[in-house]
Amino acid sequence: MSMEEQKNNKLQSISGLLVEQGSTPHDVLIPVDGEELIMVVWVKELSFIEMQSAVKDMMKVDGSGQLDIDLAAYWKFVMMNCIDRTEPELTKTQLLALKPEVASKILAILPGPEELMSGPLE
């Protein structure tokens, strides 16, 4: 691309640069007493800095240089920062106390650790 073409190809708006404001509702099928019922979970997008915080919480290096990956810390961070609200309403404390089969359904709609590793710093 020539210098003249680059000058004409300037960014006109910041709208595509920022994470979406607000959250997006997702219908999640939750197993309850032998049937699957719908829970609505509103999910907000993580910013670059929030993604880096999630990585920091997930990866720890000890004094000998040994790397420890803590997936529980990652999922806790994501649940606390991505889930805006639920219907029926769950508190943050209740989100952390979900049964594994319920939590796995909700975690499926949240960004996974592999998305952090394939992010903007590749």
Sequence and secondary structure as in RCSB ss.txt:
>XXXX:A:sequence
MSMEEQKNNKLQSISGLLVEQGSTPHDVLIPVDGEELIMVVWVKELSFIEMQSAVKDMMKVDGSGQLDIDLAAYW
KFVMMNCIDRTEPELTKTQLLALKPEVASKILAILPGPEELMSGPLE
>XXXX:A:secstr
  HHHHHHT    STTTS  SS EEEEEEEEETTEEEEEEEEE    HHHHHHHHHHHEEE TT  EEE HHHHH
HHHHHHHEEEEES   HHHHTT  HHHHHHHHTTS  HHHHHTSTT 
